Amino acid sequence: MDADYVIYLGRSTMETALLVSAPILAVCMISGILISLFQTVTQIRDMTLTMAPKIIGTGLVALLFGNWMLQVLVRFTTEIFAQIQTYGQ
């Protein structure tokens, strides 16, 4: 195992993690900005108002994109195990 492979493995891991987490992070960020804007305009300071839409949005995104996320993770894991098997021989 050389340095180039370790760099490739680290980069591939980070790309996969970013790809899988991007939909949920985007929904949380967008809903957080919209809720903060709404709270600033109306001067309502309620913690339930900030958390409930984020939880609902995260749940909906997990339901919509969960199958795709799982496929990406399984593909990545299969690739890693295949490469480990070739190094073991």
MDAnalysis code that builds the backbone (N, CA, C; Angstrom):
import MDAnalysis as mda
import numpy as np

u = mda.Universe.empty(267, n_residues=89, atom_resindex=np.repeat(np.arange(89), 3), trajectory=True)
u.add_TopologyAttr("name", ["N", "CA", "C"] * 89)
u.add_TopologyAttr("resid", np.arange(1, 90))
u.add_TopologyAttr("resname", ["MET", "ASP", "ALA", "ASP", "TYR", "VAL", "ILE", "TYR", "LEU", "GLY", "ARG", "SER", "THR", "MET", "GLU", "THR", "ALA", "LEU", "LEU", "VAL", "SER", "ALA", "PRO", "ILE", "LEU", "ALA", "VAL", "CYS", "MET", "ILE", "SER", "GLY", "ILE", "LEU", "ILE", "SER", "LEU", "PHE", "GLN", "THR", "VAL", "THR", "GLN", "ILE", "ARG", "ASP", "MET", "THR", "LEU", "THR", "MET", "ALA", "PRO", "LYS", "ILE", "ILE", "GLY", "THR", "GLY", "LEU", "VAL", "ALA", "LEU", "LEU", "PHE", "GLY", "ASN", "TRP", "MET", "LEU", "GLN", "VAL", "LEU", "VAL", "ARG", "PHE", "THR", "THR", "GLU", "ILE", "PHE", "ALA", "GLN", "ILE", "GLN", "THR", "TYR", "GLY", "GLN"])
u.atoms.positions = np.array([
    [0.858, -1.173, 0.000],
    [0.000, 0.000, 0.000],
    [0.903, 1.234, 0.000],
    [0.806, 2.021, -1.039],
    [1.658, 3.195, -1.144],
    [0.893, 4.461, -0.778],
    [1.596, 5.591, -0.788],
    [1.001, 6.858, -0.365],
    [-0.095, 7.321, -1.316],
    [0.059, 7.043, -2.588],
    [-0.968, 7.456, -3.547],
    [-2.300, 6.756, -3.283],
    [-2.225, 5.487, -2.923],
    [-3.456, 4.750, -2.637],
    [-4.124, 5.274, -1.368],
    [-3.339, 5.602, -0.368],
    [-3.905, 6.136, 0.878],
    [-4.581, 7.482, 0.614],
    [-3.962, 8.314, -0.203],
    [-4.566, 9.603, -0.556],
    [-5.855, 9.384, -1.345],
    [-5.835, 8.446, -2.295],
    [-7.044, 8.115, -3.059],
    [-8.150, 7.619, -2.143],
    [-7.794, 6.758, -1.214],
    [-8.779, 6.202, -0.289],
    [-9.386, 7.285, 0.596],
    [-8.555, 8.183, 1.112],
    [-9.056, 9.285, 1.929],
    [-9.950, 10.223, 1.142],
    [-9.536, 10.532, -0.087],
    [-10.331, 11.419, -0.930],
    [-11.668, 10.772, -1.283],
    [-11.639, 9.505, -1.622],
    [-12.863, 8.795, -1.959],
    [-13.811, 8.730, -0.759],
    [-13.258, 8.521, 0.411],
    [-14.072, 8.483, 1.623],
    [-14.732, 9.828, 1.892],
    [-13.959, 10.900, 1.756],
    [-14.514, 12.231, 1.998],
    [-15.570, 12.603, 0.953],
    [-15.338, 12.238, -0.303],
    [-16.327, 12.519, -1.346],
    [-17.631, 11.768, -1.092],
    [-17.509, 10.516, -0.685],
    [-18.712, 9.725, -0.404],
    [-19.472, 10.290, 0.791],
    [-18.749, 10.663, 1.835],
    [-19.403, 11.236, 3.015],
    [-20.104, 12.543, 2.674],
    [-19.469, 13.378, 1.877],
    [-20.087, 14.640, 1.475],
    [-21.304, 14.407, 0.587],
    [-21.186, 13.464, -0.322],
    [-22.282, 13.157, -1.239],
    [-23.507, 12.627, -0.488],
    [-23.275, 11.776, 0.495],
    [-24.385, 11.180, 1.239],
    [-25.022, 12.194, 2.187],
    [-24.221, 13.044, 2.798],
    [-24.775, 13.970, 3.786],
    [-25.301, 15.268, 3.179],
    [-24.988, 15.548, 1.925],
    [-25.367, 16.826, 1.313],
    [-26.872, 17.103, 1.308],
    [-27.737, 16.153, 0.940],
    [-29.173, 16.496, 0.927],
    [-29.719, 16.881, 2.299],
    [-29.332, 16.149, 3.324],
    [-29.831, 16.453, 4.671],
    [-29.259, 17.773, 5.173],
    [-27.965, 17.997, 4.945],
    [-27.361, 19.254, 5.382],
    [-27.960, 20.450, 4.649],
    [-28.245, 20.296, 3.371],
    [-28.830, 21.399, 2.609],
    [-30.219, 21.751, 3.124],
    [-31.030, 20.741, 3.397],
    [-32.384, 21.008, 3.905],
    [-32.328, 21.660, 5.282],
    [-31.438, 21.187, 6.148],
    [-31.312, 21.792, 7.478],
    [-30.831, 23.237, 7.387],
    [-29.885, 23.492, 6.494],
    [-29.368, 24.852, 6.354],
    [-30.433, 25.796, 5.793],
    [-31.125, 25.369, 4.761],
    [-32.145, 26.227, 4.149],
    [-33.300, 26.471, 5.106],
    [-33.761, 25.424, 5.783],
    [-34.856, 25.622, 6.731],
    [-34.411, 26.478, 7.912],
    [-33.183, 26.329, 8.356],
    [-32.678, 27.165, 9.447],
    [-32.621, 28.629, 9.074],
    [-32.169, 28.921, 7.855],
    [-32.123, 30.315, 7.400],
    [-33.525, 30.891, 7.281],
    [-34.452, 30.115, 6.703],
    [-35.822, 30.613, 6.561],
    [-36.498, 30.833, 7.913],
    [-36.277, 29.917, 8.840],
    [-36.883, 30.060, 10.171],
    [-36.275, 31.239, 10.909],
    [-34.970, 31.420, 10.801],
    [-34.325, 32.566, 11.445],
    [-34.832, 33.877, 10.869],
    [-35.023, 33.917, 9.567],
    [-35.571, 35.112, 8.937],
    [-36.989, 35.384, 9.422],
    [-37.791, 34.329, 9.508],
    [-39.163, 34.476, 10.004],
    [-39.172, 34.959, 11.455],
    [-38.288, 34.406, 12.285],
    [-38.227, 34.828, 13.678],
    [-37.747, 36.271, 13.812],
    [-36.853, 36.679, 12.948],
    [-36.374, 38.058, 12.998],
    [-37.479, 39.034, 12.604],
    [-38.233, 38.680, 11.599],
    [-39.306, 39.561, 11.130],
    [-40.427, 39.648, 12.155],
    [-40.816, 38.515, 12.733],
    [-41.955, 38.511, 13.655],
    [-41.555, 38.664, 15.118],
    [-40.278, 38.610, 15.414],
    [-39.741, 38.699, 16.776],
    [-40.302, 37.620, 17.698],
    [-40.527, 36.448, 17.151],
    [-40.956, 35.289, 17.933],
    [-39.706, 34.495, 18.289],
    [-39.500, 34.239, 19.562],
    [-38.335, 33.477, 20.018],
    [-38.805, 32.193, 20.699],
    [-39.092, 31.200, 19.905],
    [-39.552, 29.923, 20.440],
    [-38.656, 28.824, 19.902],
    [-38.102, 27.997, 20.777],
    [-37.189, 26.939, 20.367],
    [-37.911, 25.845, 19.587],
    [-39.182, 25.653, 19.876],
    [-39.945, 24.650, 19.140],
    [-40.066, 25.052, 17.676],
    [-40.188, 26.331, 17.435],
    [-40.310, 26.828, 16.075],
    [-39.035, 26.573, 15.279],
    [-37.891, 26.533, 15.934],
    [-36.649, 26.291, 15.201],
    [-36.386, 24.812, 14.975],
    [-36.753, 23.962, 15.915],
    [-36.396, 22.546, 15.824],
    [-37.399, 21.700, 15.052],
    [-38.665, 21.954, 15.217],
    [-39.687, 21.100, 14.592],
    [-39.586, 21.070, 13.062],
    [-39.481, 22.200, 12.377],
    [-39.365, 22.122, 10.906],
    [-38.083, 21.433, 10.439],
    [-36.995, 21.607, 11.172],
    [-35.746, 20.935, 10.796],
    [-35.876, 19.424, 10.935],
    [-36.510, 18.981, 11.997],
    [-36.695, 17.538, 12.200],
    [-37.625, 16.966, 11.136],
    [-38.694, 17.677, 10.847],
    [-39.629, 17.216, 9.819],
    [-38.950, 17.193, 8.444],
    [-38.197, 18.241, 8.119],
    [-37.492, 18.294, 6.842],
    [-36.442, 17.199, 6.722],
    [-35.716, 16.949, 7.804],
    [-34.711, 15.887, 7.799],
    [-35.364, 14.526, 7.604],
    [-36.486, 14.303, 8.242],
    [-37.195, 13.040, 8.077],
    [-37.699, 12.832, 6.659],
    [-38.235, 13.897, 6.072],
    [-38.720, 13.785, 4.694],
    [-37.577, 13.532, 3.710],
    [-36.459, 14.207, 3.909],
    [-35.307, 14.001, 3.027],
    [-34.762, 12.592, 3.205],
    [-34.727, 12.105, 4.426],
    [-34.264, 10.739, 4.660],
    [-35.183, 9.723, 3.985],
    [-36.481, 9.988, 3.989],
    [-37.415, 9.090, 3.303],
    [-37.261, 9.157, 1.783],
    [-37.068, 10.352, 1.267],
    [-36.956, 10.514, -0.182],
    [-35.614, 10.030, -0.737],
    [-34.531, 10.351, -0.045],
    [-33.195, 10.046, -0.551],
    [-32.527, 8.876, 0.156],
    [-33.218, 8.225, 1.076],
    [-32.607, 7.143, 1.844],
    [-32.143, 5.980, 0.990],
    [-32.945, 5.588, 0.009],
    [-32.580, 4.486, -0.867],
    [-31.318, 4.825, -1.654],
    [-31.261, 6.017, -2.200],
    [-30.084, 6.449, -2.949],
    [-28.843, 6.523, -2.056],
    [-28.998, 7.059, -0.856],
    [-27.875, 7.138, 0.081],
    [-27.340, 5.745, 0.419],
    [-28.253, 4.820, 0.645],
    [-27.843, 3.457, 0.958],
    [-27.122, 2.811, -0.218],
    [-27.595, 3.058, -1.431],
    [-26.925, 2.506, -2.614],
    [-25.509, 3.060, -2.760],
    [-25.331, 4.340, -2.511],
    [-23.994, 4.951, -2.589],
    [-23.073, 4.339, -1.549],
    [-23.563, 4.171, -0.328],
    [-22.741, 3.600, 0.734],
    [-22.407, 2.136, 0.483],
    [-23.371, 1.375, -0.038],
    [-23.103, -0.035, -0.338],
    [-22.088, -0.157, -1.461],
    [-22.203, 0.681, -2.489],
    [-21.247, 0.663, -3.597],
    [-19.840, 0.992, -3.098],
    [-19.731, 2.001, -2.240],
    [-18.427, 2.387, -1.688],
    [-17.848, 1.264, -0.827],
    [-18.678, 0.669, 0.023],
    [-18.213, -0.412, 0.889],
    [-17.784, -1.624, 0.082],
    [-18.539, -1.967, -0.951],
    [-18.176, -3.089, -1.809],
    [-16.834, -2.838, -2.495],
    [-16.632, -1.614, -2.960],
    [-15.359, -1.261, -3.603],
    [-14.193, -1.371, -2.629],
    [-14.385, -0.900, -1.412],
    [-13.316, -0.962, -0.410],
    [-12.996, -2.415, -0.062],
    [-14.016, -3.244, 0.132],
    [-13.762, -4.643, 0.476],
    [-13.103, -5.385, -0.681],
    [-13.458, -5.044, -1.901],
    [-12.817, -5.676, -3.055],
    [-11.340, -5.306, -3.119],
    [-11.035, -4.056, -2.809],
    [-9.635, -3.627, -2.815],
    [-8.857, -4.240, -1.661],
    [-9.484, -4.415, -0.524],
    [-8.819, -5.091, 0.595],
    [-8.526, -6.542, 0.232],
    [-9.448, -7.168, -0.463],
    [-9.258, -8.561, -0.856],
    [-8.090, -8.692, -1.831],
    [-7.923, -7.743, -2.741],
    [-6.801, -7.835, -3.671],
    [-5.469, -7.612, -2.972],
    [-5.439, -6.787, -1.939],
    [-4.203, -6.586, -1.185],
    [-3.873, -7.775, -0.303],
    [-4.882, -8.545, 0.084],
    [-4.661, -9.706, 0.942],
    [-4.047, -10.896, 0.214],
    [-4.104, -10.881, -1.100],
    [-3.588, -12.031, -1.866],
    [-2.121, -11.935, -2.130],
])
